[in-house]
Amino acid sequence: MKKLLLITTMALAAISSNAQESKPLFNNIKLSGYGMAQYTYKGQKDEESNSFNIRMLRLVLDGRIQNDFYWKAQIQFNGNTSTLGNSPRVVDLFTEWQKYDFFKVKIGQFKRPFTFENPLHPIDEGFMSYSQAVSKLAGFNDRNGEQASNGRDIGLQIQGDFLRNGEGRNLLHYQIGVFNGQGTNTKDVDQRKDIIGGFWIMPVKGMRLGAFGWEGSSARKGTWKDENGETQTGVRSLPKYRYAISGEYIANDWTFRSEYVHSTGKAFKTTINSNEDNSKCDLNTTIGDKADGFYGMVIAPVVSKKLYAKVRYDMYRPSATWATSNTQYEAGVNYMINKNFQIDLEYARVNNRAQSDYNILDAQVDFRF
């Protein structure tokens, strides 16, 4: 009996020791979030608006699995202000194997690897909205008519950094992914996948010079009228080809960024705002099959880490012609009360060649927790 008790005690001691030495499967789990309250005046003729708005309200849960895997889940609680039909919704849900800096693998729903601006946090982006080129050509409110997707899609991506210099800084980054091509929370329709990739070099600290490419399609299953006016039924797939050229320099509390984005591909006439819209497959014949956009911006410190002045030139051409260009000349300030709370003020003069010029006034209060 004593021998049995001794063996049992030794076994329990060994199990306890192993339990103390083993690492938990999930660790570094944290809950965070942010909100963006907004007031906007828009003086466009026949479309005047003057409204308060909740631009963004999100909760984020993330952590690690052992040491090699990072995971993230992000939910947005405010929906489309016009229809109130898209809240709450999953924005991010992915895991990434991060054992090696030069080769990481991400799977789930996350930002498309296209342009420098698309992956930026909405508060860190610094202006009243993302640039028109990124909004229309990276999947926010895309010209092709897909549902608003915050620049995201469902897929698989590999990325990495390498060519480390003597200062320990990598000189080259690459990323490439395969995606459904339908935006967030949506299955593939035409069984064709979007291939999106890019790379950038970092010749000096704070500088990135990059290029991106995108080949894929946008598809719906439903009915449409063909060129002869006859009704067709089935899957309609619209090819999509895009590229972007990007530059950025961040140093001494200054931020400079500029990007040109070009798109070739037709668009659906009806933007998806409800399930019924998924079956509306007629084309938007008024905008053609080409579009492009360009922006250049500067955020400059007036009082470092506290008060910033900002300007942006933001041009988008929905048909890639100057007759259809929409250009915003923007200026404003961002005041940081602390690292988690800031106030942004902005004025924009809009030159819309298809209509008349007008003004926009925007004020935002942003917080993080």
N, C-alpha and C positions, 0 to 999 in steps of 0.2 A: 504494500500500500504506500509506504514511504517512497519507494522507487517510482511508482506511478505519479505521485504528487510532485516529485522532483522533475520528472520528464515534462509534466504538464506546465509547471512553472517556467521551465526553460523555454518551452514552445511559445508560451504567452509573451515572455520577455523578447523573444526573437521577432514575433509579429509586431509588438509595440515598437521595437526599434526600427523595423522596416517601414512602418506607417509614418514614423516621425521623419525618416530620411526621404521618403517618396514625396514628390511634388504633386499638388492637386492638379486634376485634369484641366479645370478652368481656373484662370487666375487673372488678376488685374481688371476685373469686371467693374465698369463704372457707368453711371447714368448721367447724361448731360443733355443739353438742349439750347435752343435759342429762339428768339422771337424778333419780328421786325414790324413795327406799327408805322403806318404811312399816311400822309396827307398829300394829295396831288390835285393841282389845278391844271386843266388842259383847255386851251383856247381855240381849238380847231373848229372852223366854221361848220355849223350844223351838227357837230359832235362834241359840243362843249361839255365839260364835266368838272365837278368840284366835290371831292369826296374823301372821307377817311377810309382806310383800308387796312386789313391785316395781311401784309405781304407774305409773311412766312411765320409759321409756328411749328416747330419740330422737336421731337424727342429722340435721343440717340442712346442706344445701349451697345457697348462694345467691350472687347476683352481679348484674352489670348487663350489658346489651347496648348498646354505645355509652353514651350518657348518658340516653336517653329510656326505656329499658325495664329493669324490675327483674324477676328471676325467682327462684323458690324451689322446692326439693324437700325434703320432710321425710319420713322413714321412722320408723315405730315398731317396735321389736324385741320388746317384750313383748306378749303377747296376752291374751286372756280367761283369767283365772286358773282358771276352772272347767273350760273345755273345751280350753284350750291350742291352739285351732284357728285363731287369727287373727294369727299372727306369722310373719315380718314383714309389714307392710302399709304402703301409701302413705297418708300423712296429708294432706300438701299437695303439689301439683304445679301451679304456675300461673306466668303471666307478666303483668305489668301495665305499660301505657304510662303514664308519669308526666311527660310533658312539661309539662303545665299543672296547677297546683294545683287549679283549679276544675273540671277535667274529666279524670279518670283512668279507664282501661278495663282491667279484669282479666278473664282467662279461664283456666279450668282447674278444679282442685279446691281449695277454700279454705273459710274460716269463713263461715257464713251471716250476713248483715248484720242480726242480730236480737238485741237487748238490748246493754247496755254490757258485761256480764260475759262473754258468750260469746267475744269476741275476745281476752280477756286471757290472757297466758301463765300456765300452771298454777302456776308458782312465785309470780308477781306477784299472782295472785288471793288468796293469803294464808291460805286455810283448808284444812281436810283434804279438801275436795272443792268443786266448784262448787255453788251453791245448788240446792235441789230444783226450784225453778221452771225454772231454766235447764237442768238435767239432763234433766227430763221434757218440757220444752216447746220446746227449741231443738236437739234431735237428738243428745244424748249417749247416754242410755238412754231413748229417747222413749217416751211412753205409747202411741203408735200401733203399736208393735211392730216398727219398723224396726231393722236391725242397729245396734249401737253405732257412732256416726259422729263422735264428738268435736265435735259442733256444725257439721259440714261437709257440703258437697254439691258437685256438679259443675255449673258454669254460667258465666254471663257477668254482670259487674257494672260499673256506672259509679258514680263517687263524686267528691266534690270539696269544697273549702272556699273560701268567698268572703266578701265584705263585710269587708274588712280595715280595722281602725280605725287611729287615729293612732299607736298603740303597735306596729303591725305584726302584730296578732293578729286572725285571722279570727273572725267572730262567728257564722257559720252553716256547718253541714256537712250534706250530703245523701248518700244512697247508695240504690241500687235495683238489684236483680238478678233474673235469670230462671234457674231451676235445674230439674234433673230431678225433684227431690222424693223421691228414693229413698235418699238418704244417700251415703256414700263408696263409690267404686269400683263403682258400679252404674248400668246404663243405665236410661232411662225405660221404664216398663211400659205406662202407659195413654195415652201421647202427650199428656198434660196437663202443663203446666209450673207450678212454684211461682213466684209473684211475691212477693219479699220486699223491703221498703224501710223507710227511716226517715230522720229528720233530727234534729238537735239544735242548740240555740242555746247560745252561750257568752257570757253577759252580763258576767261578770267573770272575771278570770284564775283558772284552776283549776276553774271550774264548768261543768257540762254539764247541760242539761235537754232530754230527748229523748222521742220517740214512735216506735213501730215498728208495721208491719202485715205480715201474711203471709196470702196466699190461695193454696191449692194442693190437693194430694191425696196420699194414700198408696195404692199399688196393688200387687196381686199377681196372678199368673196361676196358677190351680189349681182346686180344688174346695171347695165349702162347702154347708151345709144352709141353705135359705131358711126363711122364716117358717112354711111349711107342712110343714117337715121333709123336703122333696125335695132331692135332690142337684143342684147346679148346677155347671157347668164353664165356665171362661173367665177373663176379666179382671175382678177386683173392685176398684173404685176408691172410696176413702173420702174425701169432701171434708174440707178442713182450713182453718179460719179462726182466726187468732191475732192478738193485739195485745199490746204492752208499753208501759208508761209508766215512764220512768227518770230518775233524778237522781243526780248525783255531784259531789263537791267535794273537790279535792286541793290542799292548801296547807300550807306550813310543816311538812312531813313528816307531816301528818295525812291520813287518807283516810276519807271518808264516801261511802257508796253505798247506794241503795235502788231496788228495781224491783218492779213488779206485772206479772204475765203472765197472760193469759186465753186459753183455747183452747176452740173448739167443733169437734166432729168425733168420729166413732166410732173405735174401735181394733180391731186384729186380736187374736185370743185368744193366738196363739203369737208370741213374740218370736223374731226371726230370729237363730239362732246357728249354722246350717249351711245348705247349699244346699237340703236337703230342706224346710226350713221356709218357703222362698219360695212353695211351692205350697199352704200351709195358710191358707185364706181365711176360716175361721169367725171371728165377731165375739166380742169380749170384752163380754158383755152385763152384767157385774157393775159396770162403772165408768161406764156411760152415755156421753153425748156432750159433757160439759162438764168442764173442769178449770181450776184457777187456782192461783196461788202468789204469795207476797210474801216479800221479805227486806229487812232493814235491817242494815247493818254499820258498824263503826268500827274502824280500826287507828290506834292512838295511839303516838307515840314516848315511851318511858321514858328511853332514852338515844339521842339522835338518830343515825340511820344504823347503829345497833347493836342495840338491844333495843326491841321493840314489844309492847304489850298489844293484844288484839283481842277483840271481842264481836260476836255475830251472832244475830239473831232470824230463823229460817228456817222458813216455813210453806208446806206444799203440800197441796192438797185434790184428790185424784184424781177426785172426782165433783162438785167445786165445792159441797160441803155440809160443814158443820161436823162432822157425824157421821163423816166419813171423813178429817178433817184429821190431818196428821202434822206436828208442830211440834218443831223443835230449838232449844234455848237453848244457845248455844255461847260458850265463853270460853277464852282461851289466850294464849300468848306465842310470838313469833318472834325468834330470836337469830341475828344475822348475824355469823359469824366473819370473813368478808370478803365482797366483792361477789359472789363466785362460790360461796360455801358457807354454808349456814344450817341451823339446827335449829328445827323447829316442834313445839310441844306444844299439845294441845287437849283439852278436856273438853266433852261435850255431854249434856244431859239431854233425852231424847226423850219427848214426850207424844203417843202414838199412840191416838187415840180409838177406833179399831176393835179395838185390842188393849190390852196393858198398857204402862205406862211402863217405860223402861229407860235405862241409861247407855252412853256410848261414850267410850273413851279412845283417843287417837290421837297417835302420834309419827312425825315424818318427818325425814329427812335429805336435803336437796336440794343438788345441785351443778350447775354449768355449766362448759363449757369451750369 
